[in-house]
């Protein structure tokens, strides 16, 4: 076991030879750490019974494994934040205890933000994706992945049904608090 050949250093060295003429113009960084702390998703919802359909509009796309990212009212939802959540989904899929333990057909991504992410949607459309308003506050992002991706805009959601999220904003009203307590 301890005699395993280390191929990566050889590959990096080969890249150095291949790109020698460009050595002043590029950096080759072996084994670049992608995070200074452990990578973790905000929320993972696993459906125990695949035939159960969650009837709430926000959860309608849910499949077996559903990754949710919550952005607080102060957080920005940039194209890089979007890419990070997509990376989490693919990383999560790849870490099953066997090959294809979590099929791509069983994944979804939901990103929640209170305010409309105008700049993100513009960048996604420029990149060739479609942003489709499914219902008030629920936007499907088509072309971002092989699995369903949606962005939830809390400000646009039906106030009574989603009162539990509206109370998390600085602009929560007395009516939001009443709706949440009912």
Secondary structure, DSSP 8 states (H G I E B T S, - for coil): -TT---HHHHHHHHHHHHTGGGTTT----TT--S-SS----SEEEE-SSTT----SGGGTT--SEEEEEEE-TTS---HHHHHHHHHHHHHHHHTSSSTTSS-GGGEEEEEEESS--HHHHHHHHHTT-EEEEEETTEEEEETS-SSEEEEEEGGGS-TTTTHHHHTTSTT--HHHHHHHH-
